Amino acid sequence: MFKGLKSKLEDEAKKLQASVQQYSEQLTQQVEHMRHGTSDAGSESGSSITRRFLNTVGGSSSPGPHNVQDSLNLSVGDTLMEEVTEGDLLGLELSSRQRRLSGGSTHSTESSLSTLFQSVPGLAGTTLDTGDSDTETLDEYSSGVIRSASKDQISNVLSRLQGRATSYKDKYRDLVKKYNEVVTENNKCRTVLAQTQDKALARIEKLRNEKKALGERLREIEESRSNSSPADQKMRRYEEMLEKCKAEITKNRMKIKELTLENEKLSQNVRAAEGE
């Protein structure tokens, strides 16, 4: 039971890592595409807001390639933790989560961005409703969402996602702690059971040895009786006859006593009859 739970947790952790990497790659490509699109169009305001968004996520005023990658990993990891429920953490509702390739990856990115920006005040009414093949519309919508979101709004979303990720980490730690306690208690029970079983087996072996010794002693007594001399057999027969005689004597004495009492009664009746 606990081995199955542990394997499920390990599989889910591997799936979470793979999905984080997938989200990171997709968002990196989209951000690079948006940055090239904004530079080609000459939109200074869009690029400025994009830089503000990346600075807010990465915590730096000069976002280099490494900072962009780290910030995207942080935001994607927090968004992923928002989507993971307790059932997913325990590996119970894996059938409802379906990972798709090619077009399915685009749909997963849509749902992640929609979940991220729906909680921002002023953007609650916006949804992503694009087809799997309409990637250009998705890029334009994503750049529009980033332009319309302010620094404070994005910071609030990220802080809320980080808090939820911390909550899930605490739940996972509690689960691991409880699992370790159950394993320790199980080991204690197994130790006690093994000790009790050893004592029971030792007692059974001792009783078997005692029974074997008593059987051998009984056989020796029977053999000694069968090998006794004729005089002993004759004496034993006489003893049996003597016991029977004693029983007969006791029985006869009882009859004599009864006859004596009856004789006395008859004598009294005869005397009474003569007196009359």
GISULVEN-V758675 format. One line per field, one symbol per residue. phi: phi as a letter, one per 20 degrees, with the letter a starting at -180 (. if undefined). psi: psi as a letter, one per 40 degrees, with the letter a starting at -180 (. if undefined). burial: # if it has 16 or more other C-alpha atoms within 10 Angstrom, else .. A space follows every 10 residues. Layout:
phi=???
psi=???
burial=???
//
This chain:
phi=.fffffffff ffffffffff ffgfffffff ffffffffff fmefffffff fffffffemb ecfeffffff ffffffffff fffeeffffe medfffdded dlfffffffg ffffffdfef gndfeececc efeeffffff ffffffffee ffffffffff ffffffffff ffffffffff ffffffffff ffffffffff ffffffffff ffffffffff ffffffefff ffffffffff ffffffffff ffffffffff ffffffffff ffffff
psi=dddddddddd dddddddddd dddddddddd dddddddddd efgddddddd dddddddefi eghadddddd dddddddddd dddhidddde fdfddehhhi ibdddddddd ddddddedeh heedeiihgi idegdddddd dddddddehi dddddddddd dddddddddd dddddddddd dddddddddd dddddddddd dddddddddd dddddddddd ddddddeiid dddddddddd dddddddddd dddddddddd dddddddddd ddddd.
burial=.......##. .#...#..## .###..##.# #..##.##.. .....##.## ########.. ..#...###. ########## ##.....### #......... .....##### .######.## .......#.. .......##. ###.###.#. #.##..##.# ##.##..#.. .#........ .......... .......... .......... .......... .......... .......... .......... .......... .......... ......
//
